[in-house]
Amino acid sequence: MLKYPRLIIDLKKLEHNIKELKSFCGKDSIDVAGVIKGFNGSLDMALKYDEMGLPIIASSRLEHLEPLKGKVKAKLMTIRIPMLSEISDVIRITDISLNSEIEVLKALNKEALKQDKTHDVILMKDLGDLREGFWDEHEIIEAALLVENELSNLNLLGIGTNLGCYGSIVPTVDKLNELVYVAEKIEDKIGRKLQYISGGATSSLPRLFEGNMPKRINMLRVGEAIIFPEVIKDDWNCDASFMEKEVFKLQTEVVEIKIKPSYPVGETYIDAFGNKPVYEDIGNRKRALVALGKVDYAFLDKLQLLEEEAFIVGASSDHTIIDITDAKRDIYVGDIIEFGLCYQTLVYLTNSDNVNKVFIK
């Protein structure tokens, strides 16, 4: 018997998108670090990144990367700057880490010596998004010199930046040229070229579509554009029609069909999450209750109902309410209702044990 709710994952579409994005970036000599945190490192999906030849597989969570250790040719990279409490695991599991603290770099070097390894580091430069990264130019140069000349079990692989994730800063040509400028100052000081100048994530892809990516940028850390290429068109109006949409689909089972008032009856206060929703009274409506709630997907407004002439009314922890009064088809208890997803909802759904994951191979 089929178990619901079900997250349907099309691995063939995923393979296609990895291959196409790798080829697209490769035309500009840019390596793709495939970020797997958007689906919580699901092994079936993560292995596809290696099978399709990406040189680096990345995540912010070590637990996503550890199952890949010894199973992939790709280098493993942690993209959240390391905690001091996890230094041993960072060296044991990953090949590359992003860094912005001298103390952490020294700890990584000490642990790499202990484990008899050489660990690659990318120093992060904050260009205004105000998340991680050295803010002062002189400080990142000093860190680079420290790694290059004194921390013998670390290799200075390059420098990088993050744009858009916190401060919503656009990776413009000028911003990315700032990163290249800092990289070249570091290269002058250490007397060699850096292997990588990592110019951000999915939000930097428009520079490639528009043909104005600075030539020295040669790595992007891409997650969302591979699994939801729709954002390339929706957010930046770039043509990504060469990539497959609907890699994921959510199927839910109807557990109740009832005609009920559209406005709650009685004194209202707060809902299960401490909010005070606003309700609209549009009379009695036919409603379908499906067995899936905010605990599973978190962002109700990000769910995309695929039922014609129906709409989402609201949700609690474990139920989602759908108005089916004018639906194109008759819906009964036990029927399946489908939703399209986005990055935000997928992160939660892939982390929910309540959601059955089904792979199309």
ZIBEL-V753387 format. One record per residue. N is the residue number from 1. SS is DSSP state (helix for helix, strand for strand, loop for the rest). PSI is psi in whole degrees, -180 to 180 (* if undefined). Layout:
# ZIBEL-V753387
n={N/N}
ss={SS/SS}
psi={PSI/PSI}
This chain:
# ZIBEL-V753387
n={1/2/3/4/5/6/7/8/9/10/11/12/13/14/15/16/17/18/19/20/21/22/23/24/25/26/27/28/29/30/31/32/33/34/35/36/37/38/39/40/41/42/43/44/45/46/47/48/49/50/51/52/53/54/55/56/57/58/59/60/61/62/63/64/65/66/67/68/69/70/71/72/73/74/75/76/77/78/79/80/81/82/83/84/85/86/87/88/89/90/91/92/93/94/95/96/97/98/99/100/101/102/103/104/105/106/107/108/109/110/111/112/113/114/115/116/117/118/119/120/121/122/123/124/125/126/127/128/129/130/131/132/133/134/135/136/137/138/139/140/141/142/143/144/145/146/147/148/149/150/151/152/153/154/155/156/157/158/159/160/161/162/163/164/165/166/167/168/169/170/171/172/173/174/175/176/177/178/179/180/181/182/183/184/185/186/187/188/189/190/191/192/193/194/195/196/197/198/199/200/201/202/203/204/205/206/207/208/209/210/211/212/213/214/215/216/217/218/219/220/221/222/223/224/225/226/227/228/229/230/231/232/233/234/235/236/237/238/239/240/241/242/243/244/245/246/247/248/249/250/251/252/253/254/255/256/257/258/259/260/261/262/263/264/265/266/267/268/269/270/271/272/273/274/275/276/277/278/279/280/281/282/283/284/285/286/287/288/289/290/291/292/293/294/295/296/297/298/299/300/301/302/303/304/305/306/307/308/309/310/311/312/313/314/315/316/317/318/319/320/321/322/323/324/325/326/327/328/329/330/331/332/333/334/335/336/337/338/339/340/341/342/343/344/345/346/347/348/349/350/351/352/353/354/355/356/357/358/359/360/361}
ss={loop/loop/loop/loop/loop/strand/strand/strand/strand/strand/helix/helix/helix/helix/helix/helix/helix/helix/helix/helix/helix/helix/helix/helix/helix/helix/loop/loop/loop/loop/strand/strand/strand/strand/strand/loop/helix/helix/helix/loop/loop/loop/helix/helix/helix/helix/helix/helix/helix/helix/helix/loop/loop/loop/loop/strand/strand/strand/strand/loop/loop/helix/helix/helix/helix/helix/loop/loop/loop/loop/loop/loop/loop/loop/strand/strand/strand/strand/loop/loop/loop/loop/loop/helix/helix/helix/helix/helix/helix/helix/helix/helix/helix/loop/loop/strand/strand/strand/strand/loop/loop/helix/helix/helix/helix/helix/helix/helix/helix/helix/helix/helix/helix/helix/loop/loop/loop/loop/strand/strand/strand/strand/strand/strand/strand/loop/loop/loop/loop/loop/loop/loop/loop/strand/loop/loop/helix/helix/helix/helix/helix/helix/helix/helix/helix/helix/helix/helix/helix/loop/loop/loop/loop/strand/strand/strand/strand/strand/strand/strand/loop/loop/loop/loop/loop/loop/loop/loop/loop/loop/loop/loop/helix/helix/helix/helix/helix/helix/helix/helix/helix/helix/helix/helix/helix/helix/helix/helix/helix/helix/loop/loop/loop/loop/loop/strand/strand/strand/loop/loop/loop/helix/helix/helix/helix/helix/helix/helix/helix/loop/loop/loop/loop/loop/loop/loop/loop/loop/strand/strand/strand/strand/loop/helix/helix/helix/helix/loop/loop/helix/helix/helix/helix/helix/helix/helix/loop/loop/loop/loop/loop/loop/loop/loop/loop/loop/loop/strand/strand/strand/strand/strand/strand/strand/strand/strand/strand/strand/strand/strand/strand/loop/loop/loop/loop/loop/loop/loop/loop/loop/loop/loop/loop/loop/loop/loop/loop/loop/loop/loop/loop/loop/loop/strand/strand/strand/strand/strand/strand/strand/loop/loop/loop/helix/helix/helix/helix/loop/loop/helix/helix/helix/loop/strand/strand/loop/loop/loop/loop/loop/strand/strand/strand/strand/strand/loop/loop/loop/loop/strand/strand/strand/strand/loop/loop/loop/loop/loop/loop/loop/loop/loop/loop/loop/loop/strand/strand/strand/strand/strand/loop/loop/helix/helix/helix/helix/helix/helix/helix/loop/loop/loop/loop/loop/loop/strand/strand/strand/strand/strand/loop}
psi={135/141/133/157/155/134/113/125/116/99/-28/-41/-38/-46/-46/-46/-39/-48/-46/-41/-38/-45/-43/-46/-33/-27/-26/19/37/126/141/123/110/117/126/8/-24/-23/28/35/21/124/-41/-39/-43/-38/-27/-33/-36/-42/-33/6/20/137/-22/137/132/152/161/-12/125/-31/-19/-31/-31/-41/-17/-15/124/-4/-11/155/-27/150/147/130/131/128/4/130/137/145/146/-31/-11/14/-43/-43/-35/-46/-40/-40/-44/161/-27/142/152/138/152/13/128/-44/-40/-40/-42/-40/-39/-42/-44/-43/-37/-39/-43/-40/4/51/160/124/131/138/144/123/131/133/124/118/13/-9/-19/35/-120/160/149/131/-41/129/-41/-34/-41/-32/-43/-40/-41/-43/-37/-49/-46/-39/-21/-28/86/-17/11/145/125/97/-33/-167/162/177/161/131/135/-24/-34/-59/1/24/131/134/75/169/-42/-43/-46/-30/-30/-42/-43/-40/-46/-42/-42/-30/-40/-43/-38/-38/-38/-11/26/166/142/143/-39/139/106/108/32/-151/-149/-36/-13/-9/-32/-27/-35/-43/-35/-5/25/28/128/137/-31/-16/121/15/136/143/100/126/-65/-41/-24/-44/-23/71/-12/-30/-26/-40/-47/-41/-31/2/39/148/106/34/-12/-5/154/134/173/51/-28/146/140/129/131/154/136/129/-11/139/121/150/123/162/152/-11/129/144/115/-176/128/151/-104/159/-170/-18/16/12/163/86/157/127/148/131/105/25/-172/137/150/125/141/133/125/152/74/138/-169/-27/-31/-36/-10/-54/93/-40/-10/-10/141/99/129/20/120/136/27/163/156/129/-46/-172/158/-163/-44/2/147/134/129/130/116/18/-43/18/148/-21/162/132/135/164/133/-14/163/132/136/153/144/159/176/178/-46/-43/-34/-39/-41/-44/-40/-14/1/120/-18/-17/122/125/125/127/132/118/*}
